[in-house]
Amino acid sequence: MNIAFTFKNFEASEHLKKYARRRMEKMGRFFGKSSGLEVGVVLTVDKFRNRCEVTVVGEGLHLNASEQSGDMYAAIDLVHDKLESQIKKHVARLKEQRREARNASVDVFTYNLEGEAEGEGVVGTNRFNPKPMHLEEAIMQLDSIGSDFLVFLNAESERVNVVYRRRNGAYGLIDPIV
């Protein structure tokens, strides 16, 4: 976890820096020590208002929280509590998606086309559990694996869909009506 601090309109004491770093490092218990999280902390003082803004960015994660208070330590605590609740919601959502993905399975049957010679064509059965994801995520996954199509469980409609790359570079979606 990389933590970057920015101080606006004041010079931070060593005690404040240590306090803020300890509070932000506590969020690491949700992700493990080796996670590639980037945490940006902006501490600002405007007249009598102390503001703390935190952005957490990681693989499949983008969280923001902002709080203001009369005391900088209180603002840091409020932001920490807010981020902790957002992280807990995110982790619960991931667990639910994994549980749903475990229960869903798809059988793919392939066969020889009539009129083709013996030994030609593709014969076999593949079984896999499609991952529930949104269409945009499926397109990014398709680009990253370099394949021509991707079978996935649409998180919005809860149906098995196929996204594919067309010859002109655009994308197509097959959404069967059940």
Residue, then its C-alpha position, 0 to 999 in steps of 0.5 A: m500500500n502506497i500512501a501519498f500525503t499532500f498538505k495545503n495551507f499549513e505545515a504538518s507536524e510529525h505527529l500529525k503525519k504519523y497519526a494519518r499514516r497509521r490510520m490509513e495503514k489500518m485499511g490495509r487489513f482488508f486487502g493484505k500487505s501485498s496489495g497494490l493500493e494507491v492511497g492519496v491523502v489531501l489535508t487542507v486548512d481553510k480559516f477554521r475548517n480542517r478538511c481531509e480528502v482520501t482517494v483509494v485506487g487499486e485493481g477493480l477498486h476506486l473509493n473517495a471520501s471527504e470530511q471536514s471538522g474543526d480539528m484535523y485529527a477528527a477529520i482524519d478519523l471521520v474519513h477513516d470511518k467512512l472509507e472503512s464502511q465503503i470497503k466493507k460494502h465492496v468486500a461484501r459485494l465481491k463475496e456475493q458475486r463469487r457465491e453467485a458465480r459458484n452456483a452458475s454453470v454453463d455447458v457448451f456442446t460442440y458438434n460436427l456439422e452435417g456434410e463435413a468429412e469425418g475428423e473435421g470440425v470441433v468435437g468436445t464439451n467444455r464446462f466453466n463457471p462464468k464470472p458475473m460482470h457488467l458489459e463494460e467489464a466484459i469488453m475490457q476482459l475481452d481486450s485483455i485476453g485477446s480472444d474473439f469472444l467471451v462468455f460471461l454472466n451479465a450482472e444486470s440481467e443475470r443471464v449468460n451473454v456472449v460479447y464478441r469482436r466484429r470484423n470492423g473492430a466494434y463489439g457485438l453482444i448476444d443476449p438470449i431471451v429465455 
